[in-house]
């Protein structure tokens, strides 16, 4: 725990009140501050009373004048005011255990921190929670919580997570549901383990426990699985059976509650060889971050933008590089844009040599594979890549190759495109350059 204030935002309530860097934040309105959740929750109120401790150990009380929900403006050594809690599970399907050797250290860190679930949207298994921490979530009304469920049969969940706590922590889900905590779930589908009747049981339990939504995504398997559990990928038949099962239960939930609650990811539809559902199916795209409706959202936004275009456009030819699974969808959009505007482009699928060809999503394409497979090809005058190929907020691929390195090796500018259909159209038509 590090409550020492390292900096204070300029013109913030804390600066105006006379809070000093180097002081330690002890409490807010009489409540001890242990981490960022306490700081955010108790600092929400109007005009809070802070207890601060100086480097000499002397404490003082200070009233800070501010509005409700206005940020105090204090910064600490770490965002959490603590270290992120590592995962203690040994999941059969853990992607981190399948990482290629030689990547940067941060890619091998597994977190399972409830605070990151609330603040950053991370999915957690709840196996790291103590009873006190679970009660704090209820007392502070921390919501929503994103939970990696996978199965609700206690023995099966314990086996999938490689931890006895996998079964025991199911009680936290029940308790959160009783307390009205909003929960979103995720199920990683492992054929032969948690599909079929087990998936049916899991959905029934989650609906009864008050989950707001849940995504079902296929297990991701790389070529680096030596010594790991024998898992098989989701094939066409499994994907079709799973979609039928989830849609049938989702339809019952829709009739009973007004929401489907359970949604299959785009990957399952692609593997099943089925068309994506229409936009209304996805409700408010509540599971977009798990790849549920991502391609539908992109398509609808793109076509809405294209309807606003009048006449031909002037832009140099381009190439879009993406994963194997998304290539047909983006090619269709490129064709529609060319028919209406005359701007020529192509979409090239990048085979994942880095992780193995069972990995087909754009977000795991590396800079090295991009360079190796595009070098020497006619790419037009510019290259477009999706932002999810890069480290969040940066310009680095998973293999530490930078965007500038790709530009240098391929000899043409690279435009990074947001996961937004309007941004994609702007990039195709040359209205978005670089970055």
Steps between C-alpha positions, in 0.01 A plus 500: 500500500642840399287796608781752461397787272752532219338788311194724506306617195532869425202713609334194655299511824789330681751762382269786596451348846875480563565125478875441459694240303679253725208485743323170557123479460371322811123538484209679331197594711616262773543202265846345468641513147669174404496523122353673198149366562485665842648819355252512212196402705547714812646790300180525296314710759483877523757676722670190648716509813846354440743374763856539371831389649821685424846345453566583868205286612288795610136480394265781409137531390408702195160581352505507119241716327368322191182395328346155513673263256774758432847345504719585798805514275740278694746264333690211655797282415275245329151532357366238741690650797618140524648228280265313264413159637632212292280210404544190715310269266640248254228515235505222241446757225713790629630700203795640695630145550501468121696817431800479273840524672697822488214749528503797738450416868159667531349246259572219745330666797158361590277727706186399684425824683143601586602867502607477137168338417311801628740769381629358170243237401732202550343158547580319825430154640432617862733228631735764643230670705494472879162511679586850622571622147180343369304675775666830410376464142150461639533779759647750251260391226792447262340430168521364237724202569619300200530132582674217316248228579567215251291249698274492806544132583740538798721203410518592132579866574772398744648273234483764227663763722748257654401620846274369775387860549342478156206314650495683831491845344166426332344611827632851439298513178186403687570758771564777248179414319299513824655838578410643160858531374498513120700209359609437142631155420728323258517132408804368314364199314722192526351211297452186708513696827246779535293478182168320444308413822761671718457823304123471541540460876740795518261731316206394717697563820631837382152614405371395843787680676424830332770541236428786262678356195744232393716431196593153375836501321702211352817392678814649348778249437850588382781269386673543837313237702772251585431353844154658521157337512375333183236733360346502156385810312137583438415349160209572267263244656571611857453863402165424337373297796611769741329781308177299490518432875583859595243654267223272630574589861553865407157511334342368820684765704386769256138400543532481879726799577517715187864410432669202338776523763712235322682576175742304283809682379559584136767228490242229564286618208806509274602148601143378452491652151190699589401854419527744789173592673335832419574802718187470716623162625788662688275735700738771626820314404552423868775245429682686224837481679478120482451504124122471510357706215828670416474423128130586489562835672788576264288411196200708608713805576691464173188474286342795684808708415501379141138614453615854573762496224409688182678417178854375442793565735866563432735280703798277417455119500542323831540162666331391824685235699291299746453156649374204301157498665412864423637511144178408312297761690746781440538400135125541457518851651795593278307384196197709600718807551663455158165463324373826647814715515743347249778472761681169448613276781568141595486302823776250580466237770815450706564140601617481861840333475598646838233323708389235251232487234229403748513866610313704239402829666647838407584590858774234514669581169863600557715756327741229387227300326367819345837588350586147386170444321461843343857569390533506120125509432312774321339681791401821331621818668394445862435227755208497743509290818248467787593662830455173693821367342686743723570532868230714665583866454825426317652413164655163591391157376508190722849413374629851587519608135392863467273654237797708383691175443220366280500825301875483456502134391205529261579846370154653537303687771289308751164631621365358826122467487272505802241225546239731357333476159508876442872511575557208264319681219696820564824300482400333173412835346826659608353730764701343782877505478749314716485441876 
